[in-house]
Structure formats: structure tokens, C-alpha cells
Amino acid sequence: MTDAPTSRRRAPGMSPDRRREMIVQTALPLIAQHGAAVTTAQIARAAGIGEATVFRVFADKDAVLQACIATVLDPTVALEDLGAIDPTLPLADRLLEAADALDAYLDRMGTVLGGLHASGLPNRRPLAPTDGASRRDDGQAATREAVMALFEPDGDRLRLPADVLADAYLRLLFGRTAGPGRPAGKPDRRQLIDLLLNGAFRESR
């Protein structure tokens, strides 16, 4: 008796948008590891699909990379995390939770964009730089608004407007700190928040 032929496993059915998202999420850690040198074959293998499936929803590898860039620039998850911070917490704790959320967003963005840049992406076909700049500007504006909202429950106690304090917070915690003569690594967020809220002087005796 002849064995029945083994049917080839097909990728589970999903909409084109869902498949694009799945491919992008699979590609992100590979881009962090290999940069622009990642291949669509590697992405397909990691996603458990055939390489042809990638090209059903993306025109070419550059289109995959562009979608990955758009994903890491998208601040939606970070904004949701900021919006979920309990407004009844002390202001210092609210700002510390916000720092954790923004750190995760910036770390992911830096890992992917840094990998692409280090592997020579600037020498490849430009990936919609104007569109990317627009997304970045929109994301920064939305992030600023979300941080401003964290100050508003204490508005009657603040010496400065929420927008001024939000800008100071973002510069102090997320401005450039590395370089010659500057300590490597991330500063102590709680110390910086205490500095922002209470100043640099010790309490007078």
C-alpha cells in the first residue's frame, strides 16, 4: 500500500496587513543583528514562511526595511504607556514611569536605526526620508503633549507652566550625555527627576 503524500504546510491564512505586521515584527530583531545586510530569506525562515510570501506583501527588501523604520518611529505603544500612568501617583513617580516607557521606545528605535546605519544604509536607496522626518516630528509632538499631561494634576503647585517643565524634563533625561569627559551609560533617572523638581541646592539648615 502506498503511503499518502505528505501535504506541504502552508502559512496560516491572514490578511495582507496582518501578514505585513508579522513579517516586520520578525524582521526587527534580525535587522538589529545584521543591519541592512539581512536577507528576505533569513526573514522568511525566521517567520516560518516561504520567501515568496514576503514578496506577496512587500515589493522588495527595501520595502521591508522601510516598513521596519516606520514601525520603530511609531510612538503609539510609548504614548499608550504614558497615558496609562496613574495620575494619583506622586509627580516624581509619574515621571519615573514615563522615563521607563520612553527608554524602551528609544532603545528599540536606536537598536534598529543604528544597525541599519552601521551596515551602510546611507549608501542604499533612500527610504522616504521626508516621510520619516514627518513621522518623527509628529511623534515628538505627541510625546511632549503626553509628558505635559503628567504635570497637569499638580498644576496649582508648579512654579512654571507644564509645557516648560515637559521640555526641561525631556532635555534633562533624554538629551545627549555621552562624549569626551562625560560619563558613559545612562544617568540615574530618579536623581535627575529630583533635580528637576527640587533644584540643585541642599535644604538650608
N, C-alpha and C positions, 0 to 999 in steps of 0.2 A: 504494500500500500504506500502510495506516495504521500509524503508529508505536505500539508497545505503550505503554500508560500507565505513567508513571513511578511506581513504588511509593514511598510515603512512608516515610522512615527512622524506624524505631521505636527507642526506647531499649532497649539490650541487656537481656535478661532477668536479673533478680537478685532475691534475696529481699527482702521488705519491710525487714528490719533492715539489709541491705546498702545498700538504696536510701536509707534514712533517714541512714545514715552518710555516704553520698556527698553528699547534699543539705546536711548540716550542714558537712562539710568545704569545700564550695563556698561556703556562706553566711558562714563565719567571716571571710575577708578582706573581703567586702562589708560586713559589719557594722562591721569596723574602719574602713572608709572612710566609710560612710553612717550608721552607728548604727542606731537603731530605725526610721529613715526608709527603710531598704532595703525593696524590694518583692519579693513572691514571683515576679513576672515577671522581675525582674533576676536572682534566684537561679536560676530555671529556665533563663533564657537562658545564664547562665554555665555551668550544668551540662550544657547541650546537650539539655534535655528540655522537654516541654511543661509549662505551668503546672499543668494538670490532674494531672500526675504527682505534683507536690508534694502536692496535696491528697488523693492516694490513701494517703499515709502520715502526713500531718500534718493536724490538724483545721483549723488556720488559721495565720496568720503568727505569732501569739504562741506557738503550739506550736513553731514552728521556732526562734524566739528562745530559748524555754525550753530546748530541746534543745542549742542552742549554748552557753548558760550552763552547763548540766550538763557539757558536753564540756570547757570551759576550766577548770572547777573540778576535774575529774578528774585526780588526780596520777599516774595509772598510768605514763605514759611517764617522768616525772621519777623515780619510785620505781625503775623498771627501770634507768634510767641510774645511779642511786645504787648499786643492788645490783650493777652490773657493774663498779664501780670496783675496781681491783686492790688487794687488801688488803696486798700486799707492798711497795707504794709507800711512801715516807716519808709520815708523817702530814700534813705541810704540803701535799704534792702531792695526797693524797686529798681533803683539804678544799678545795683549789683546784678540782679537777674537780667536786666536789659543788656548789660555788658556780656554776660554769658551767651545770650541769644545772638548778639551781633558778632561776637567772636566766632561762633560756629559758622555763621554766614560768610564772614570774611575769610576764615581759614579755608573753607571749601572753594570759594572763588579764587583765592590765591594759589591753592594747590593746582587747580585745573589750568588757570591762565598762565601761571608760572611754568607749568610743564610744557604748554604749547609754545610759549616764548623761548624757553631754553632749548627746545628742539628745532628752532628755526622757523616758526610760523610766520614771522615778519617777511620772510623771503618767499612765502607762498602767496597764492591769490588772496587779495584782501577779503576778509569775511565781514561784509556790511559794516564798516567802521562807523558810519553816521548813525545807523540804526542802533548799534551797540552803545554809542555815546548817549543817544537819546534815552535808551533803557536805563543806563547808569544814572543819568541826571534825574529821571523820574523816580528811580529807586532811592536816591539820596534825599530827594524832597519828601518822599513818603516816610522815610526813616526819621528825618528831622521832625516831621509832624507827630510821629508816634512817640518820640522822646519828649517833645514838648508836652504831650498829654500826661506823661508821668509826673511832671512838675505841677500840673494844674490843681490836684487835690490840696496842695499846700500853698496855693496862690496868695492867700491873705497873709502868709508868714514870710514870703520871699522879698528880698530887697531889690531884685532885678526881675524883669519880665521873663516869662517861660521861654520865649524864643532865644533870648540872650543866653540863658542858662543852658538850654539844649545845645546851642552852638559851642559853648565853653566845654560842656561835658564831652561832646564828640571829638573836639580837638584835643582835649586833655587825655582822654582814654584811647583814642584811635589815631592820633596824629603820629607823625614819623618820630620814632625814638631811637632807631638804630643808627650807627655811623661812628666815625672816629671819635674816641673819647666818650662815647655813650655806652651804657651797659647793654649787653645783648639780652635777648629774651623779653618776655612781657613784664611790665611793671605790676606791682601789687595794686589790683583794681580797687580794693577796699580803701587802701591808703589814699589813692587819688580821689576817690569819691569823698572821703573825709576832708581832704584838702579843698575840694570844690565847695563843699557845704559849710566848712568851718574856718577856712583860711589857713594861713601859714604860721601864725603866731601861736605860741603856747598860751594857755589861760593865765591871766595875770593873778598874782597871789594877793 
